[in-house]
Amino acid sequence: MCTSRKIIWSLLVLSVLEIGLGVSSIALGAVGISRVKSEHKPQQGDASPVWSGVCFLVCGLCGMLCAKKRTGLVMILFSACCICGLIGGILNFQFVRALVKRPGTVPSLHLAAMSLACLGISSCTLSTWLTCRLASSEQQRMFLEREHSLHHSHEMAEKEILDNSSNGIPQISYNGRSASP
């Protein structure tokens, strides 16, 4: 069974990877846009690596936050960012794939953009799965803490009942029977 600590470390590693993919995709998209502007008029989809890179970057930053603060709201935010990154990566792949058919394109630039999109899609998918595992682990931990707390409160209640049954008078027991002085 995967422990919460392993899940958090895996989430941190994936978050750093997503940040790297985001920065790389933004840089690659900027190079692609500058190259397109010098040759012809920019078209729809030329900036898609930049937008998917922003999605991956935000997803990675939210992943770092999620690993640090494991609250339900942060996990939901991170899952939503992962889904947005997943959608952004899929759209980027589709737009770049359509751009490859255009004459005068640089295949290596488009291949790199599609590779980054595939890695980002995979990373977002794994991050979403890890977040679900982390949420389950945190829910189980909170349940066990609550159960322990309830058990402790029952013990305290029993002790209080025994203390109150004597009405402030010490109980003396003889051969297992209690007697009041």
N, C-alpha and C positions, 0 to 999 in steps of 0.2 A: 504494500500500500504506500502510496506517495504521501509524504508528510507535508504539512503546511509550509515548513521551511524550504523544502525542495521546490514546491510550487512557486513560492515567492522568488527564489533565486532564478528559476526558469523564466518567470515573468520579467524579472529585471534584465536578464540576458536578451530576451526577445524585444524588450522595450528599447534597449540600446541598439539592437539590430534595426528596429523600425526607425529610430532617429537617424541612424546612418543611411538607411535606404531613402528616407525622406530628403535629407540634405543632398544625397547623390542624385536623386531624381529631379530635385529643383535645379541643381547645377546643370544636369544634362538637358533639361527642358530649356534653360536660359541659353545654352549653347545652340540648341536647335532653333529657337526663336530668332536669335541673332543671325544665324546662317540663312534662315528662310527670308528674313527682311532684306538681306543683301541680294538675294536672287529673284524673289518675286513677292507678290502680295500674300501676307499671312492668311491662312484659311482656318476653318473650324478644326480643332484638334491639334493644332501646332503647340498650344500651351498645355495640353493634357498632362504631360509629365510633371509640369510645375504644380498643377492642382492635385494630382495624386500624391506628389511629394509632400505637399502641405498636409494632406490627410494622414500620410504615414508619420510625419513629424509630430502632429498633434496626438496621434494615437500612441506614439512612443512616449511622449511627455505625460500623457494621462496614465500610461502603464507604470511609469516611475512613481507617480502619485498613488496609484492603486496599491503598489507593493509597499509603500510607506504607510498609508492610511487604509486599512482594510475595512472601511465602512460600507454599508450596503449602497449608499448613494454614489460613492466613488466607483464602486464596482459596476454599477449600472451605467454611469457616465463612460467608463472605460469600454464597456461592452458596446455602447452606442458608437463611440469613436472607432472601435475595431470594425464595426459593420459599415460605417462611412468609409473607412480606409479600404475595406474589401470592395465596396461599390466603386470607389474612385480608382482602384487598381484595375478592376474589370473594364471600366469605361476607358481608362488610359490605354489598356491593351487593344481594345477595339478601335479606338481612334488612330493609334499609331499603326496598327495593321492596315487600316484604310489609307494612311499616308504613304505606305510603302509602294503602293500602286502608282503614285504620282511620279511623273518623269522628273529627273534631276535630283532625286533624293539620295541621301547617304545611307546605304543599308546598315553599316556598322553602328551608326547613331541610333537608328530605329531598333536594331537588334538589342542594343544595350538598354534602351528605354523599355522594351518589352520584357527583357530579362529582369530588370528592376521591378517592373510591375508584377511579374510572376512571384518573385521573392517576397514582395510586399503583401500580395494576396495570401501566400502561404503563411507568412508571419502573422497577419491579422486573424487568419483562421485559427492558428494554434493559440494565439493570445486569447481569443474568445473562449476557446475550450478550457484553457488554463484558468480563466476568470470564473467560469462555472465551477470548476473543481475547487478553486479557492473559496468561493461563496459556500459551497457545500461543506468544506472543512471548517470554515468559520461558524457556520450554523451548528455543526456538530459540537464544536468547542463551546459555544454559548449555551447549548442545551446541557452539556455536562456541567458547566459552571452553575447554571440555574438549578440543576438537580442536586448538586453538592450543597448549594446554598439552602435549598428547601430541606434537605436532610439535616443540615446544621440547625436550621430554625426549629425543626421538630424536636431535636435534642434539647434545645434551649427551652422550648415550651414545656417539655416533660419535666425538666429540672425546675422550672418556675412553678408548675403544678405541685410538685413534691414540696417545694419550699413554702408554698401558700397553704398546703394542707395542714401544717402544724400551727398555723395562725400565730407565728412568732414564738411559740413555745417549743423548746427543743424536744425532740422525740427520743425516748429511751426504749431500746428493744431488749427483751428478755426471751431467750430461746426462740427468736424469730417473731415474737409478738411485740407490738409497740405498746408502750404505756406512757401516759402523760403524767408528769410529777404533780 
